[in-house]
Amino acid sequence: MNSDTRQDFSQRENTGTLARVVRLTCKTLGGMLLFLLLILIIIGSPSQASLLNVVFWLAVAGLIVLRFIDIRVYHGQTADNKPATIRDWLNYSIGVVAMSGFFWVVAQAIRVRLH
């Protein structure tokens, strides 16, 4: 086997693996992280909650950037296995911000009630 062939295969394999990790983060791990941060915001002290609010919104921004990278660099796909477009990214971004904002407001209300 030629060394060039092995390098091409290895590079494609790594890109595929990295693309899967990015996609998994956008679809699953990111949501779990946001959920965990919301719980910590609810149960944390006021000073912790302030820091966690910043971390929460940075995580939201990070998910949006990761999805953009998934689409532009790794040729991400939609849920029905079609190539994703910038319009799909925009819809994802709006959805993530809207849902995150809603649950963040709910978490703030719960935190005020508890403390």
N, C-alpha and C positions, 0 to 999 in steps of 0.2 A: 504494500500500500504506500503510495506516495505521501510525503510529509505535507504537501500542499492540500491534498485531499483531506487528510486528518485535521488540518487547521480549519478548513472550511466547515467540516462537519462539527468540530468543537465550537466554532464561533456561532453557527446556526443553533446548536443545542443550548448554548449559554443565552443567546438572545431569546430563544423560545422560553427558557426557564425564567429569565428576568421579566419577560412580557407576562407570563402567567402570574408571577408574584405581584406585579403592578396591578394586573386585572383583579386578582384576589383581594388585594388591599382596597381597591376602589369599591368592590362589590360587597365584601364581607367584613374584613378586618377593620376597615375604617369606620363602619357603622358600629361595630362592637366597641371601638375606642371612644367614639362619641358618646355612646350609652354609658360607658364606665365614667367618663368625665362628668356627665350630667349627674350621676349618682354621687360622685365626689363633691360636686358643687352643692348638692342638696345637704349633705351631711357635714361639710367642712365649716370651719370657722369663717367669719367675715374676711379676714386677711387671706386665708386659703382660697376662698371663693373668688376673690378678685383675681388672683393669679390663675386659678383654674378657668375663669371666664376667658382670659387672654389665650391660654393654651387651647381651650375648646375652639375658639374662632380661628386660631392658627391651624388647628387640625382640619377644620372645614376647608380653609384655603388650600391646605396641602392635598386634600382629596381632589379638589377641583384641578389643581396643577397636575396631579398624578393621572387623572383621567385624560387631560390634554396630552400628556406625554404618551399615554397608552394609545391614543388615536393617531397622533402625528408621527411618533417614532416607531411604535410597535404594531401599527396598522390594526388597532383595536376593532372589535366587532360589537354589534348590537346584540340584544338578547336572542334574536332570531338568526344569528350567525351571518348577518350582512355586514359589509364594511361600514364602520361608524364614520360619521362626518362631523364637521364643526357644528352643524345644527344639532346633532345628537349630544355633543359636548355642552352646548348652550342649554339644551333642555335638562341635561344632568345637573349642570351648575345651578340653574334656577330651582330645580327640585331639591337639591342638597341644601341650598341656602334657605329655602322656604321651610322645609321640614326641620332643619336644625334650629332655625329661628323660633318656630312654633314650640318645639320641645325645650329650648332654652328658656323661653318665657314661662312655660309650665314649671320648669325646675326652679326658676327664680321665685315664682309664686309659692311653691311648696316650701322652699327654704325660708321665706318670710313667715309663713304660717308656723313652721317648726321652731324657729328661733325667736 
